[in-house]
Every structure is written in C-alpha cells, then in structure tokens.
Amino acid sequence: MRTAYFLLCLCASVSGQDLETPQYDAIEEKVDLKAQDADRRSSRQVNPSQKLETRPHITDFTVKTTIISRYAFTAVSCSMINRVSAAKEGVFQVQIPSSAFISNFTMIIAGRVVPGTVQAKEKKIIDPTQEAKKLRNATKASSSENEMETFRMAVNIPGKNKATFLLIYEELLQRRLGKYELVTSIRPLQLVSKLLVDVNILELSEITYLEVPPLRNARNNGLGATTKPNNQVTIPPSTTIKQDKTTCRITFSPNIVQQAKIARNGILGDFIIRYDVERELGVGQIQVLNGFFVHYFAPKDLPAVPKNIVFIIDTSASMAGTKMKQTKEALFTILKDLRPQDHFNIVSFSNRIKVWHQGKLVPVSPDNIRDAKKFIYLLNPTGGTNINGGIQTGTALLSDYNAQVKDAQKRVSLIIFLTDGRPTVGEILSPKIVNNTKLAVQEKICVFSIGIGNDVDYRLLEHLSLENCGMVRRIHEEADAKTMLKGFYDEIGTPLLSDIHIHYTDDMVDYVTQNLFINYFNGSEIVIAGRLSNPDADTLHVQVTASNSDKSIVLESNVPLKNKEKEVQKTVASLEKVNEENNYIERLWGYLSVKELLKSRMRSTTSKQREYLSDKAKNLSVKYNFVTPLSTMVIELPDIQMDRPNADEANLNDHDYGGKPQSLHRNEKQPDAVVKNKEDKIVTFSKTSADGDPHFVVDFPLSKMAVCFNINGEPGDVIRLVSDHTTSGITVNGKLIGAPAPVNSHKKQRTYFSTITIMVNKPKRSYIEITPQKVILDGKDRVILRCDKTVTVDSGDLSVSVVEKSNVTVTIWGTVSFVILIHQYKNPAFYQRDHLGFYISNSKGLSNNSHGLLGQFIYQDVSVSEVQLSKTQQNGTIPVNDLPSFSATLNLKDRRIPVIKKQRKIYSGKHQVDCWFVKNNAGKLIDGTYKDYVVAHLFDTGMGPDGSNEA
C-alpha cells in the first residue's frame, strides 16, 4: 500500500473572482520531495497545452446546504470519470467562504474509500532565513470574512475508473445590512451533465425576507441585481423556490445548454441567497439543545448613537488612477450619509500628513460637507506610505476632541482607515505600528480598516482592527471599490448601542463565548453560545445592559429552557437526514469558541499566553473535526493499481520519519515474515474486554464472577488499556471517536474505539496499529494487512492473524493473546461508526505488575457481599453512605464498592454475561480516576528516554 499523507491547504482568493488556474498554496506532504519534482508537478497541473478532451469528465457536481438558525452545513460532492485507459489526474477544486471551517473530506477512488482525518498541527522550528519570505506572503494566507478560499485536491484516477470527492464545511452566517447571505461557488471548470445546488433553510422565527439575485462573477460582482421591466429581480435560470413561514427550499439545476449560456468554461459564478427573520423583542432569541444554548440579539427601532469619525486616507503614489478616483467617489457618497449630530474630520497621508481641520472635529453641516468634498477632490497621490503617522494623527484628533467635549461618553468614536500598500515611510515595522496604535487608542476608539488592491499588508490591517474593536475588509484591484467602500460604511454607519454587556445566571452556565461588545450597529447581530452547567434546570436568567446615547438600557428575562429545547427538537426532527445537524448548537458553540481563541491568540503578547490559547484552540479543532490554522486534514492514499506509475509517485516511497512511532514510516521493502492465507478459524475469547460504547467487562475466574463498568470518555482521548512495559514490555492503548447518541437515548453522545495499538519492546521493539480497515505491523519489517482479507503473518515471537471482516488476533511469545473484533456497518445509521472491540484472550505472559484500565485486574481476586437493607436503614436512622440504593458490595483490595446485578452482551451480541455493574465511571473500582488512564498519543508507553518507567 502506498501510504502518502497529505496536509490539505487553503489559500485566499477573490470573492467572485473567476480564475481557472489561480495561485494555490501547494499541497503539503508529510514526505519530502525534491524541489525539482515539486516544480515539475506544479507545472504539469497548469500546463495550457494539456488536451482537455483527455482529462477526467465531471459527471455530477452537487452542493447541498442545510441552514438551521443561521448555522450552515454545506456538502459539496463531485464525481468524475476517466474514460481513457491510462491513468489521468483528476482535480477537485471548490471555493468556500473564508469564515467557514472544513469538517470532513472523503474521496472514493476506483471503489476505494479514502477518508480524511483532522489532526493537530505539530510545532515547527522557526527558520530565521525563511521569515522574510513568510512576511511577504502573509497576506496570501489571510482573508477577510467576505472573501473566498480555494480548496484543491489532485489525484490520479486509474484508467476506465471513477472518483468521487466529498467536502463538508460549516459556517455561521453573518448578518450585514439586515440580511444573512449564503454564498455558494459554482465553478466546476467544465460543463456538467448533472449540476445541482440544493439549499434548505430552517428557522424558528418567521422568514420575513428572501432574495436570490443573479449569479455573481468577475463581470458583475453581484453588486446590482438586474431587473425586468416590471422591477422584478431576475433570478438565475432553473432556480426554484418553495417557501412557507419558517422554512424554505431553493434549488438551482441548470442543464448543459443553460450552463453554456452563462459560461462555456464551467465557471458559472456565485449562487447567492439573502434572507432575514422576524426579530424577538426584549433580550432576543435563545435556543437550547443537548446542554448548549445560543443567544441571538439584534434590537431594532432604536435611535442612532451620534458618532465622532475620522477618515484616514492613503494618498501615496500607488493610489494614483482608478483606486484614488473610486475612493474619492465613495467618500463623496459617504459624506452625504453623515447625520447632523455627527462630527468628523479627514486625514490624508503619504510622505506628508495633511489634516483638513487642525486640532478638532467639525459638525455635519452643508458648508462643512461642501468644504470636505473640496479637500478630498484636491488630494493628489504622491510619495511614500507613512501608515504610522497617518493613524497617530487621526487618533490624536479624536482623543483630544473627546477630552474637550462634555458628551464624549454618549458618542461612538470611529476611525475608517484606508490604504493600498505597506509602510515605507516613518515607522515601518508592523508590530510597532500595532503597538503604537493600541497605546494611542486606549480602548476608546474603534479602528475599521480597508485594504484596497492586491499589494496591501493585510495582516497588519487585521491586527490593527482586531486589537481595536474594529473590522477589516479587503477590496481587490478588479472590484468596484466605490460600491464596496460605501457598503462597508453602511455596515458601521449607524451605531444603535454601545457598551453592551450580556449576563447569564452565574451557576447556570459553564462557558460562554464573547458576551461584552463595544458597539452594536444597525442591521448586524450579536451571537453568543454557551454550555449549560445544569442542563436539567427549568429557567435561565438573562440580563442585557447597554447605552443608547444619553440613555441606559436594561433588559431582563427568565428563559424557559425546557420549552425552548422542545421548539428546537421539533425543528431538528423535520430534517430529512440527521447527521451533525442534530447537534448544531454545540457545533456552533465550538465554531465560535475556536474563532475567538484564534483572535485572542493573534492579540496575545507573551509566548506563554499564545501557547495556552493555541492548545485550547487546537484541542477544540480536533474535537469538532474543524480544519483551522492549528489543525490539518490528513489523507492516506491507498495503493491503487495505475496503468502507468509516474515519477512523482516513485519519489513517495523512500522517506523515513524519526521521532515517536506513527504510521508514517516509508520502510516498505518485502518482509522476511511469512504471509499466508488461511481459512476462517474459531477464535478463543475471554470475557475480559472493552467493546461497544465502550462497555468494559472484567472476568475474575478464581472468584467465578465478572464485573462490568462503562467509561464516558471524550472523542480523541487515548486510553491506556494494558500497561506492563517494565516487565513483559507490552502496552495496549485505544483511541476514542465520537458519535451522536440514538434518538431518545439518555446519552448526549457515544464513544467507540477507532484504533488499537499494541507496543512490544522485548526482546526487540515492534508495534501493531489496528483500525477497522487495516492492520500495520512494524517490527523487523513493515507489513500492512487489509481487514477484508483472511491472512496470517508470523515473525517468530509475534503473530498476527486476520479473519476477514471479523477479528484480528495478536499473539506474543505464545503466552499473551489479544483479540480485536472488527465492527463495520454497510449502511450505518447516523449514530453508528465503524469501530473495534478489545478482548484479552490469554494473559499468562503478563506480569503481576500489569496495570491499565483492564490490566490492573488480571491477578486480582474479588468477592461480593449481599446486603439486606432493614427498615431502619431505609428510614435513614442508620447511616449507610456507601450503600444508599444497592443490595450488594464488591470487595476489591481494601475497597467496598456498591454494585448491582446486570447482564451484558459481548462478542457482537452472540454471548451474554452476568456481571456486577459499577456506576460512576468505575469510581472506586479502578485505581485513581479515568483521567489517570488518558495518555498523550497512541504510541505512549509511559517510558522515559532511558527506558525507565515514568508512570
């Protein structure tokens, strides 16, 4: 099997930009490629002389989106066929919103399923020689919220075969100018016989506005919907809309003729849906589901808060031409929209700093607007770019003015800062510019940055705005800068509230996302998500405090949690297919939490703080399967027979990784071990096992009884099952994956073992990694076995026997045997996952020092004492703290553990075991607590570098 691992990368692209061969970040591989090989592959991907008729043909391109209360799940599937006999490269390329997180990517190549897994990125050692290059390319990796990023994956498709790609991403739709906007990129790069966009909107509130404008592309940018003579908006051809009070379904399915009329190259553009919902008065709308809540707050019909605003405009030489012309036109329009109670000023900067009115802000009046327009009209682009000087001058104007006037606290202070380049005059170091701005602003002014053109230092603008309660927006060279500048101002031009504080009952919430906001602008929305510390509580007290000009606003409400949850459950139950969507509030909480941690990480000032925030964001990213700047999608390509293997593939076969053992080693020579097929054989099991959700059973043969318990772990946890590394040298670990609980289950989620690893370090080091799909044996040689084939590998002290789609038996020295059951589903329900069960078949070779969740019981004896509760005990006159509701106790070592009699099915339900069940995550039964058995990674043996026992 060819086990190349790919780290999939995204890069920013223009919103609506139509590029057939845009600049992409290279797909980073965990195998080193020679520079010339990488260059050769890149040039082949964009070779204009490649014959289009021989490339794989896309037969199906489908985008399905489900929006539940603004949170959108989008699945993009693309099927293509290679009709020629030779292997051909198939390219799956799609643009996704930069604010979205990818949560799944799967390929099916020639019938082989290739799933992607999200893993935390490893820390990299900084190479000082590369820092300059990174800084130059920093803006390419950044993107504002209204932009798109390009996801690209290229694989070889065998001759006369098919490939299917499935990409899923999630995003919270932002409310801007009173509307939510969903943007779906339709750019398959060729005409497609079956093309479908299917969007389902489910809201708890009434949908009050719905719009489907014409497709947006580079020619029209979607900035103005075309209209018919009767003033009706022209929707894209083949679009259908079915709407009722709270739901809506929109489909777009143009045939090939209709596609060709739009664009013959398959670049149709962006399919856009805008909508809004009815607002709840008071504290807003709160939704509850499975122990999490989301709070939407968007008040309306409030008077605008007066604002003090300074426009800081770049007039360096690079702004000459169209950029300056459109900036001036936009400012003329914006000046007309200033309100009579507002005060303003204008600063321009290049080599020199020019201020329209020195030392003050002027009120909005017809004369002042006329004079301001004249000042703007006479601005002449020339010289360099003194960003620091321009910002310092603007903030000083605002700060000095606010210190002089009495009503400054009743006003909102804003800076709109526009530039097209990088600092070249004065202070040119970005960190110092950011720090200088932060010191000047002193958390009293919000800085809103606009980067115009393709050469702007977007990372600098991003830091300036994030550090100072603002937003950043990028306007590309070919965009309509005038309209976009005016649109950006419209978003922030009408502040309705300031100093918004949203409080919840302290002992009711465990963790909430950001709940303090400097400003609330008309047409936007405040979204807060939280985790309930007591999901069974009846009510949640919510208090909102804010300022509106000279008034203080206090809103309070006791929210009935049970009723709110029933409303949400009714909405979720209406979904045709229930997947991650049935837990959308928890995922929205995870989404917002990761976003905020990444922003806090960017603002962090110490390495310790940055590392702490990075670890938290990384853990949440992996837990919710989000691809973020701190996580990556890893894909293991299967060994598929190609008609003609190419040189690039050959280069993947001779790389070896050091460090901790993982399934990344490239040592794939022919093994010396004997590999042979065998008939299915009967496997000897024992009751001692960890299977299912996971349910643990421990057999005590000397005591002639069994004990059982459950472990409620977290997805991603790696659990130490058996630990005997100091004596026999054997360690067994298991990794958990998560799955939703079945409908009406008392559980919130299920966990299963996705991977089992067995490490042996005597007489020589080797390890076995087992998943439902394959077994990797890495000892003297490296052997990869498929779980759908019956086969045995015997290398002396170590033997691995696979029974097709049933089980794997690992035997060590003939005295230790483990059996791993393989649970696979042909048509899994939404709560089912392929997983493993772990059974200890023979433990003779394990020592008395064995430990782990199962290993600690191998040489223990237990007994059970029956207890008959008397009436006085039941009335509470005699304390029975250890036995409040149990009729038996288990005696283990010096512990007395309450137990109850149960029956448990094992061996895939084929056998039933009578056992004494221990509650509370095996409390008192196991040594220590569950967390003591969670280890760092699958290959952790607890041994120090010198072989000593660290446990």
Secondary structure, 3 states (H helix, E strand, C coil): CCCCEEECCEEEECCCCCCCCCCCCCCEECCCCCHHHHHHHHHHHCCCCCCHHHCCEEEEEEEEEEEECCEEEEEEEEEEEECCCCCEEEEEEEEEECCCEEEEEEEEECCEEEEEEEEECCCCCCCHHHHHHHHHCHHHHCCCCCCEEEEEEEEEECCCEEEEEEEEEEEECCEECCEEEEEEEECCCCCCCEEEEEEEEECCCCEEEEECCCCECCCCCCCCCCECCCCCECCCCCEEEEECCCEEEEEECCCHHHHHHHCCCCCCEEEEEEEEECCCCCCCEEEEECCEEEEEECCCCCCCCCEEEEEEEECCHHHCCHHHHHHHHHHHHHHHHCCCCCEEEEEEECCCEEECCCCCCEECCHHHHHHHHHHHHCCCCCCCCCHHHHHHHHHHHHHHHHHHCCCHHHCEEEEEEEECCCCCCCCCCHHHHHHHHHHHHCCCCEEEEEEECCCCCHHHHHHHHHCCCCCEEEECCCCCHHHHHHHHHHHHCCEEEEEEEEEECCCCEEEECCCEEEEEECCCCEEEEEEECCCCCCEEEEEEEEEECCEEEEEEEEEEHHHHHHHHHHHHHCCCCCCHHHHHHHHHHHHHHHHHHHHHHHHCCCHHHHHHHHHHHHHHHHHCCCECCCEEEEEECCCCCCCCCCHHHHHHHCCCCCCCCCCCCCCCCCCCCEEECCCCCCCCCCCCEEECCCEEEEEECCCCEEEEEECCCCCCCEEEEEEECCCCCEEEEEEEEEEECCCCCCCCEEEEEEEEEEEECCCCCEEEEECCCEEEEECCCEEEEECCCCEEEECCCEEEEEECCCEEEEEECCCEEEEEEEECCCCCCCCCCCEEEEEEEECCCCCCCCECCCHHHCCCCEEEEECCCCHHHHHCCCCCCCCCCCCEEEEECCEEEEEEEEEEEECCCCEEEEEEEECCCCCCCCCCCHHHHEECCCCCCCECCCCCECC
